[in-house]
Amino acid sequence: MLAIGSTPVTTFPKENIDTGVLCLLAYYCTFHLTCPKCIATLLSILQTEVLQDAIHDRDATSSYRKALSEWKKFIGE
């Protein structure tokens, strides 16, 4: 479920978690949503690694750079 304040905006069935993640990423990119830091970092990683969409250097926070470094170590790059 995606909610703004206490108002539900969209719900996703848990059987389609991949669709839910992509829709959440689309909302995040389209509407420039603010999210908790850990979620924003995860969405930034998905944006750059899954969608192959570059982010601006000023958006590359230290937590993003750390997460990306750990991800590249994990996949052996």
C-alpha positions in Angstrom: 0.0 0.0 0.0 1.2 3.5 -0.8 -0.3 6.1 1.4 0.0 9.9 1.7 -0.4 10.7 5.3 -3.2 8.4 6.4 -4.9 8.3 3.0 -4.2 5.1 0.9 -3.4 6.0 -2.7 -2.6 2.6 -4.2 -2.6 -1.0 -3.1 -0.6 -3.8 -4.6 -1.3 -7.5 -4.1 1.6 -9.3 -2.4 1.6 -11.9 -5.1 2.9 -9.2 -7.5 5.6 -7.8 -5.4 7.8 -7.1 -8.5 5.0 -5.0 -10.0 4.6 -3.2 -6.6 8.3 -2.3 -6.5 8.3 -1.0 -10.0 5.2 1.1 -9.4 6.7 2.5 -6.2 9.8 3.4 -8.1 7.6 5.1 -10.8 5.8 7.1 -8.1 9.1 8.1 -6.5 10.7 9.3 -9.8 7.6 10.9 -11.2 6.4 12.8 -8.2 9.8 13.4 -6.5 8.5 11.9 -3.3 10.4 12.2 -0.1 11.0 8.9 1.7 12.8 7.7 4.7 16.6 7.6 4.0 16.8 3.8 3.8 13.9 3.6 1.3 15.3 6.5 -0.8 18.7 4.8 -1.0 17.1 1.5 -2.0 15.0 3.3 -4.7 18.1 5.1 -5.9 19.9 1.8 -6.3 17.0 0.3 -8.2 16.9 3.4 -10.4 20.6 3.1 -11.4 21.1 -0.6 -11.4 17.7 -1.9 -12.7 16.5 0.9 -14.9 20.1 1.9 -15.9 19.1 5.6 -15.2 21.9 7.8 -14.0 21.3 10.0 -11.0 22.8 13.5 -10.5 26.0 13.6 -8.5 24.4 15.8 -5.8 21.8 13.0 -5.3 24.5 10.4 -4.6 24.5 10.5 -0.8 27.1 8.8 1.3 24.5 6.0 2.1 23.9 5.6 -1.6 27.6 5.3 -2.4 28.1 2.8 0.4 25.1 0.7 -0.7 26.2 0.8 -4.3 29.7 -0.2 -3.3 28.4 -3.2 -1.2 26.1 -4.2 -4.1 29.0 -4.2 -6.6 31.1 -6.3 -4.2 28.2 -8.7 -3.8 27.7 -9.2 -7.6 31.5 -9.3 -8.2 32.1 -6.1 -10.1 
